[in-house]
Amino acid sequence: MIDVPWKIFSQTGNIEAYLWMKQVELDEEEEEGIDDTLLEDTHF
């Protein structure tokens, strides 16, 4: 998913595309963290 905003940013220099890319990265990290937490809670 990061490819689209990166291509836009690299071709246009649009700072909004860069910020969009960073937000996508943060969202993906949060999703990974949530999945890990759920797995930890199920193992006693």
FIVEXLO-688843 format. One line per field, with one value per residue (C-alpha): residue number from 1; residue in one letter; chain; x, y negated, z negated. Coordinates in nm, 2 decimals. Layout:
BEGIN
num: (NUM, ...)
residu: (a, ...)
chaine: (A, ...)
X: (X, ...)
Y: (Y, ...)
Z: (Z, ...)
//
This chain:
BEGIN
num: (1, 2, 3, 4, 5, 6, 7, 8, 9, 10, 11, 12, 13, 14, 15, 16, 17, 18, 19, 20, 21, 22, 23, 24, 25, 26, 27, 28, 29, 30, 31, 32, 33, 34, 35, 36, 37, 38, 39, 40, 41, 42, 43, 44)
residu: (m, i, d, v, p, w, k, i, f, s, q, t, g, n, i, e, a, y, l, w, m, k, q, v, e, l, d, e, e, e, e, e, g, i, d, d, t, l, l, e, d, t, h, f)
chaine: (A, A, A, A, A, A, A, A, A, A, A, A, A, A, A, A, A, A, A, A, A, A, A, A, A, A, A, A, A, A, A, A, A, A, A, A, A, A, A, A, A, A, A, A)
X: (0.00, 0.29, 0.39, 0.11, 0.18, 0.56, 0.53, 0.31, 0.56, 0.87, 0.72, 0.56, 0.73, 0.39, 0.43, 0.07, 0.16, 0.46, 0.25, -0.01, 0.27, 0.39, 0.03, -0.01, 0.32, 0.19, -0.14, 0.03, 0.26, -0.05, -0.23, 0.08, 0.09, -0.28, -0.23, 0.06, -0.13, -0.42, -0.19, -0.02, -0.35, -0.47, -0.16, -0.18)
Y: (0.00, -0.23, -0.22, -0.45, -0.75, -0.70, -0.71, -1.02, -1.19, -1.09, -1.22, -1.54, -1.63, -1.67, -1.68, -1.55, -1.23, -1.19, -1.24, -1.00, -0.74, -0.79, -0.75, -0.42, -0.30, -0.39, -0.22, 0.10, 0.10, 0.06, 0.35, 0.57, 0.48, 0.55, 0.90, 0.98, 0.87, 1.09, 1.39, 1.32, 1.31, 1.65, 1.83, 1.90)
Z: (0.00, -0.06, 0.31, 0.43, 0.20, 0.24, 0.62, 0.60, 0.36, 0.56, 0.89, 0.76, 0.43, 0.28, -0.10, -0.15, 0.03, -0.20, -0.51, -0.37, -0.32, -0.68, -0.81, -0.62, -0.78, -1.13, -1.06, -0.95, -1.26, -1.48, -1.31, -1.36, -1.73, -1.78, -1.62, -1.85, -2.15, -2.07, -2.02, -2.35, -2.54, -2.41, -2.54, -2.91)
//
